[in-house]
Amino acid sequence: MTPFGPGGTPLGGIRPWLAGIAALGAVAMVPLMFADRIPGMLDRVSDNIENGFGDWYWSGIKPYFPRPDEAMHVLIFAAAALLIGMLCWSWRTFVVGQVLVLVGGLVIEVLQPVFTSSRGIQEHDIISNLIGQSIGIAAALGLWWAWSAWEARRVAH
């Protein structure tokens, strides 16, 4: 039985703690996704950080980094997909959880124009959500595989 991911029980291992983290994250992040000022704030924070870098950053590395808003979408959805992947106890719950993350991201994006005056449906946000979710799914599967391989070796010895 694994403490996370497919192969355990709903309340086994670290799943209750992960569920708490996921719930707190959702409570904190959903209002931020509807906030009018968040994209501007992210740009200001990013600009302040970037101003400390030298010319090597601006000419060599900066073009390869996503914009702050896109980076936040990637990070948020990677974290959500990873948490859901670790919370699941079967492959069915894994798939259902990931579909809920996908649908939730789409619903938030579609509802932004309803709840805010300055934010709308943006294709790059949806793409960033999908990239983030893909990274989170890969990380969850990698952690589960590594744990299973370690556990199999431990039991064999």
C-alpha positions in Angstrom: 0.0 0.0 0.0 1.4 3.4 -0.9 1.1 6.6 1.2 0.1 8.5 -1.9 -1.1 7.9 -5.4 -2.8 4.8 -6.8 -2.6 1.7 -4.7 -3.8 2.8 -1.3 -6.9 3.7 0.6 -8.7 7.1 0.6 -7.6 8.0 4.1 -4.3 6.1 4.1 -0.8 7.5 4.2 -0.4 11.2 3.9 -3.6 11.7 1.9 -5.5 13.5 4.7 -2.7 16.1 5.1 -2.5 16.5 1.3 -6.3 17.0 1.2 -5.9 19.8 3.8 -3.2 21.5 1.7 -5.3 21.1 -1.5 -8.3 22.7 0.3 -6.3 25.6 1.6 -4.8 26.1 -1.8 -8.1 26.2 -3.5 -9.6 28.6 -0.9 -6.6 30.9 -1.5 -6.2 30.6 -5.3 -9.7 30.7 -6.6 -10.3 34.3 -5.4 -6.9 35.3 -6.8 -7.8 34.0 -10.3 -10.8 36.4 -10.3 -8.8 39.4 -8.9 -8.5 42.4 -11.2 -5.1 43.5 -9.8 -3.2 40.2 -9.8 -1.7 40.4 -13.3 -0.4 43.9 -12.7 1.0 42.9 -9.3 2.8 39.9 -10.8 4.3 42.1 -13.5 5.6 44.6 -10.8 7.0 41.8 -8.6 8.7 40.2 -11.6 10.1 43.5 -12.8 11.6 44.2 -9.3 13.2 40.8 -9.3 14.5 41.1 -12.9 16.0 44.5 -12.3 18.6 42.9 -10.1 19.9 40.8 -13.0 22.6 41.9 -15.4 22.7 42.2 -19.1 23.4 38.4 -19.5 19.8 37.8 -18.3 18.1 40.2 -20.6 19.9 39.2 -23.8 20.5 35.5 -23.1 17.9 34.0 -20.8 14.8 36.3 -20.6 13.4 35.4 -24.0 13.0 31.8 -22.9 11.0 32.6 -19.8 7.2 32.9 -19.8 5.5 36.1 -18.7 4.8 36.3 -15.0 1.0 35.7 -15.5 1.7 32.6 -17.6 4.3 31.3 -15.2 1.8 31.6 -12.3 -0.8 29.6 -14.3 1.8 26.9 -15.0 2.9 26.8 -11.3 -0.7 26.7 -9.9 -1.9 24.0 -12.2 1.3 21.9 -11.8 0.8 22.1 -8.1 -2.9 21.2 -8.4 -2.3 18.3 -10.7 0.5 17.0 -8.5 -1.6 17.3 -5.3 -4.5 15.5 -7.0 -2.2 12.8 -8.3 -0.9 12.2 -4.8 -4.3 12.3 -3.2 -5.8 9.7 -5.5 -6.0 6.1 -4.3 -6.9 4.4 -7.6 -6.3 5.0 -11.3 -10.0 6.0 -11.6 -9.7 8.7 -9.0 -6.5 9.8 -10.6 -8.2 10.4 -14.0 -11.4 11.9 -12.4 -9.2 14.2 -10.3 -7.2 15.4 -13.3 -10.4 15.9 -15.4 -11.7 18.1 -12.5 -8.6 20.2 -12.5 -8.9 20.7 -16.2 -12.6 21.5 -16.1 -12.0 23.8 -13.0 -9.4 25.7 -14.9 -11.6 26.2 -17.9 -14.6 27.2 -15.7 -12.4 29.8 -13.9 -11.2 31.2 -17.2 -14.7 31.4 -18.7 -16.1 33.1 -15.5 -13.4 35.7 -15.2 -15.2 38.2 -17.4 -18.4 37.7 -15.3 -16.7 38.5 -12.0 -14.0 41.0 -13.0 -13.9 44.2 -15.1 -10.4 43.8 -16.5 -9.8 40.1 -17.0 -11.2 38.0 -19.8 -10.8 34.6 -21.4 -7.2 34.4 -22.7 -5.9 31.6 -24.8 -2.4 31.8 -23.3 -3.8 31.3 -19.8 -5.6 28.1 -20.9 -2.4 26.8 -22.6 -0.4 27.7 -19.5 -2.9 25.8 -17.4 -2.6 22.7 -19.7 1.2 22.9 -19.6 1.2 23.2 -15.8 -1.2 20.3 -15.5 0.9 18.2 -17.8 4.0 18.9 -15.6 2.0 18.1 -12.5 0.7 14.8 -13.9 4.3 13.8 -15.0 5.6 14.7 -11.5 2.9 12.7 -9.8 3.4 9.7 -12.0 7.2 9.9 -11.5 6.8 10.1 -7.7 4.4 7.2 -7.6 6.7 5.1 -9.9 9.8 6.0 -7.8 8.0 5.1 -4.6 6.7 1.8 -6.0 10.2 0.9 -7.3 11.8 1.7 -3.9 9.1 -0.2 -2.1 9.6 -3.3 -4.4 13.4 -3.2 -3.8 12.9 -2.8 0.0 10.5 -5.8 0.2 12.7 -7.9 -2.0 15.7 -7.5 0.3 
